[in-house]
Structures are given as C-alpha cells and as structure tokens.
Amino acid sequence: MADDHSRPAPASAQQPMPTEKRRAGARRRVLKSGAIEFGNEVIACTVRNLSPQGACIEVISPLWFPDRFILAVDGQRWPCRIAWKKQKRWDWAFE
C-alpha cells in the first residue's frame, strides 16, 4: 500500500505562483524615469512596469526607503506602499 508521503506534491505546491498571476491586473512593460518622493527627499528611479494598480521600479542602490512614498512618473503622482523588494528591484502597489 502506497504511503501518502511518497506521492509527489501537486505542481501548484512545488513552484511559487508567477507574479503576474498574483496581481489584480496585468502590467505593461515600460522603461521610464521616475522619482521617489518622501519627506523633503527626491530619489531618481527607473520604472520597469506599470498598471493602474502598481509599478515595479529599480533603484541605483538598495538604500533604505520608507514603506510608503509618492511615485512621480510623466507628471503623474501616486501614493504607494511596498509589495515586495529584491535587491535593487521593488514592486509597489498604488493606494
């Protein structure tokens, strides 16, 4: 009789769900200059993808940033909160 522990895990349990499937909406790839604004600070960033729900940005160095700030791109400004970060690339959800 086969032991339940010897069965392979379902594919969904073996690999994390791709980021695109976890998001509320699809993002379009872009390559734009942006600015991170908090307090009296403004730090340049590169916007890698963008949607009405959020953005993925890249910074030159993984410095400390607050969990919430304003992202300014092409004359528009969005309040953001962090969704995840990995080294120099950070994903933000618009509030």
PyMOL commands that set and color helices and strands:
alter all, ss='L'
color gray80, all
select helices_A, chain A and resi 4-6+11-14+19-22
alter helices_A, ss='H'
color red, helices_A
select strands_A, chain A and resi 28-38+41-50+54-58+68-73+76-86+89-94
alter strands_A, ss='S'
color yellow, strands_A
deselect
rebuild
show_as cartoon
